[in-house]
Amino acid sequence: MTLTHEETIVLRPAVAVGTRPTLLAVFAHPDDESFGPGGTLARYAWSGAAVHLICATGGEEGTVDAELLQGYESVAALRRAELLRAAEALGLSSVTLLGYRDSGMAGSAANQHPAALINQPREQVVEQLVRLIRHFRPQVVITFDPIGGYRHPDHIAIHEATVAAFHAAGDPAAFPAAGAPYAPQKLYYTTFSRRLLRLLVRLMPLFGRDPRAFGRNRDVDLTQLANVEFPTHARIDTTAVQAQARAAALAHVSQGAGGPLTRGPLSKVLSLLGRTDTFMRAYPPATPDVREDDLFAGVTW
């Protein structure tokens, strides 16, 4: 068990609970919020909702160019600064850092680090999230899909902890020391269009990119993900906040922001195709015919 240095950074003035819609996003690393549902977070934040982000780890793993570390004591410090710049661009109300260490990709030496997220007792992480849910009192919670998008161990771990915390937060018998019970109304998983992904896999070689070696560290095989399907129950139009979403993504310079996929012909294709974020509704359970264009549809506050 690792005792973490949890930290909440308030970016917007607090508003009384219950006076406006509130969304809580729970992810694993700095940049997950921007390279995933950044457009959705920006859309709700800039339309007046309180949008809070929980980031489980410091994002210490991966390659960072030495010149980017000038002025920072560590990779985690650099990535924290990038995260806060991205959060400002998105208009988030707060960012909470749980304080765990990045576990690295599956099979890496970082998996064995005692402070890594995947090596912590799940109940410890769940209790932290329950306390934060009860504090922020969101109507809507979003997190990764069950395979964590691309099977990153931290993504899967925080998905599992978030699902457990979502259901426990409203139970008076669960974690009584974590605050008064509060039950969020909806839980969503971030997804992405497999049709778009399959198109990306076909397009990348035309622009000199290998879809089997995607990402800053070339450790993601997109071809292995293109056929893993999750249902899409909600599509959120992010056209109006593309500038904010792009600014947030570009804040993560150490993760390759500004690279080949964010400029040139391929970026223009992705920009045209990527103006809608997609989600699977995990709670309340959705029938196959559910189609939503607002994560707060049917919510009361």
VENWOUR-V997940 format. One record per residue. N is the residue number from 1. NEAR is the number of other C-alpha atoms within 12 Angstrom. Layout:
BEGIN
n=[N;N]
near=[NEAR;NEAR]
END
This chain:
BEGIN
n=[1;2;3;4;5;6;7;8;9;10;11;12;13;14;15;16;17;18;19;20;21;22;23;24;25;26;27;28;29;30;31;32;33;34;35;36;37;38;39;40;41;42;43;44;45;46;47;48;49;50;51;52;53;54;55;56;57;58;59;60;61;62;63;64;65;66;67;68;69;70;71;72;73;74;75;76;77;78;79;80;81;82;83;84;85;86;87;88;89;90;91;92;93;94;95;96;97;98;99;100;101;102;103;104;105;106;107;108;109;110;111;112;113;114;115;116;117;118;119;120;121;122;123;124;125;126;127;128;129;130;131;132;133;134;135;136;137;138;139;140;141;142;143;144;145;146;147;148;149;150;151;152;153;154;155;156;157;158;159;160;161;162;163;164;165;166;167;168;169;170;171;172;173;174;175;176;177;178;179;180;181;182;183;184;185;186;187;188;189;190;191;192;193;194;195;196;197;198;199;200;201;202;203;204;205;206;207;208;209;210;211;212;213;214;215;216;217;218;219;220;221;222;223;224;225;226;227;228;229;230;231;232;233;234;235;236;237;238;239;240;241;242;243;244;245;246;247;248;249;250;251;252;253;254;255;256;257;258;259;260;261;262;263;264;265;266;267;268;269;270;271;272;273;274;275;276;277;278;279;280;281;282;283;284;285;286;287;288;289;290;291;292;293;294;295;296;297;298;299;300;301]
near=[17;21;18;22;17;24;22;23;26;24;25;21;13;20;20;14;19;20;16;24;33;41;43;45;50;55;48;46;49;49;44;41;46;42;35;39;44;50;41;45;50;44;34;36;35;28;20;20;33;40;45;44;51;48;47;49;44;41;42;33;31;26;22;25;16;14;13;22;20;13;12;17;15;19;30;27;24;31;36;36;31;35;44;35;31;39;46;34;33;46;37;45;35;36;40;40;37;41;33;40;36;42;36;34;29;21;13;17;15;24;23;20;21;20;27;37;45;36;26;32;21;25;22;27;42;33;29;41;44;42;32;42;42;34;26;41;37;40;39;40;49;48;49;43;37;29;24;32;39;32;26;33;32;46;40;32;39;51;41;30;35;47;34;28;38;44;32;32;39;27;21;18;15;25;28;18;15;27;25;23;27;31;30;38;33;35;39;44;42;45;38;38;30;23;19;26;29;21;23;32;29;21;21;26;16;14;19;16;22;23;28;21;19;28;24;23;19;18;23;22;23;29;22;21;28;26;19;23;21;29;27;30;33;35;32;34;27;33;23;19;29;29;22;32;42;35;30;38;39;30;33;36;31;35;35;26;26;20;20;21;29;23;18;14;17;26;22;15;20;23;24;15;21;34;30;33;39;37;40;39;38;35;24;22;16;20;15;15;13;20;20;24;22;28;42;29;22;15;20;17;21]
END
